[in-house]
Amino acid sequence: MWAAQGPIVLVAFALFPLFVRDTISYSHRFVGPITRVRGALRELGQGKSVEPLKLRPNDHWAEMADEINQVIAEMSRLKSQAEDARRQVATDSISRQESTVVSV
């Protein structure tokens, strides 16, 4: 039995570290982007500003990261518009107060 199966067992043991390395590498390419996306979404949900996601060259989910980056850009644009509107309301309020004081 060892004469027939020995070489196969030996090759399997020799290749096992390569299988483990490839499995870990593949899982990191798959899970790493999801972890980063979850973190970015968590920060967006808390109202924090988030930098666009940048994935490693061979990572999976690149299309999803691009879509998340579009959401991040839109949220940033809307926050900027809201801040501009707040400033405009504050400026208008001050102008009205000054015109009321002048007319009295």
Secondary structure, 3 states (H helix, E strand, C coil): CHHHHHHHHHHHHHHHHHHHHHHHHHHHHHHHHHHHHHHHHHHHHCCCCCCCCCCCCCCCCHHHHHHHHHHHHHHHHHHHHHHHHHHHHHHHHHHHHHHHHHHC
